[in-house]
Amino acid sequence: EDVFFSGTHGSEALSLAAANAVLDELTPELYQALFLRGERLRTGIQEGIDETGVGDLVTIGGAAPRTVTVVREPESSGGQLLARSIVHQELLRQGVLFNGSNFISAAHTDEDIDHAVASYREAFGVLADALRTGDLEAVLDGSPVQPAFRAL
């Protein structure tokens, strides 16, 4: 109940060996650090949501070391993922890979968390500006992202 483990590729032995090595490194101190950094990230993202006023569309939830940032679309998006695309684009510009999930690892530093929080705030600010003008498409440099599961 306390450990998330996905067995999708469990028959591949190298991954099992890596998982076994990771389990040897997991200590109470490491778990505490993961939760503390995850909570710093969650709090920072929530503050960015609140400061930019995008809370009608953007939420964050989940356990501290693996939160999920959800970007909903305004009714005016016409079924396109415009708001999500803006956040995605702006985070990529800052060097932050975004798919909604925020997984904290032992490799993340406090500086990494600070960078991610600042990047989210920047992205939310761009989204807020686009929402004020009502032209979300104008902010995008390319096409909006597409749902992974869609009719072709």
C-alpha positions, 0 to 999 in steps of 0.5 A: 500500500505504501509503494508504487510499482508498475510491472508493465515491463517486469519480464525484462531482467535488467529492469528488475536488477535495477529495481533491486539495486534501488530498493537497497538504497531506499532509506527512511532519510531518503523517503523523507527527502523525497517527501520534503522536496515533493511538498516544496514542489506541490506548494510552489506550484499551488502558489503559482496557480493562486498568484496567476489566477488560473485555478479555474483550469489548473489543479495539483493533487496526489502524494508529495513525491508524485503529484499530478498537475491537471490543466483543463480547457476553457469552454472556448477551446473548441475541444482543442488542448490549447491551455495544456499546450501553452503550459507544455510549451512554456515549461519546455522552453524552461527545460522542464519536461511536462506530461502532468506527472511530477515524479521526485527522485533522489537525483533532484536537488533543491535547485531543481525544485526551485527551477521547476517552481519558477518555470511553472509560475512562468507558464501559468503567467503566460496562460493567464495572459492568454486567457485574458486576451481570449486568444490562446492559439496566438500564444502557441508556436505550433499545433496544440498537443493531441490526446494520446487516445483518439480516433484517427 
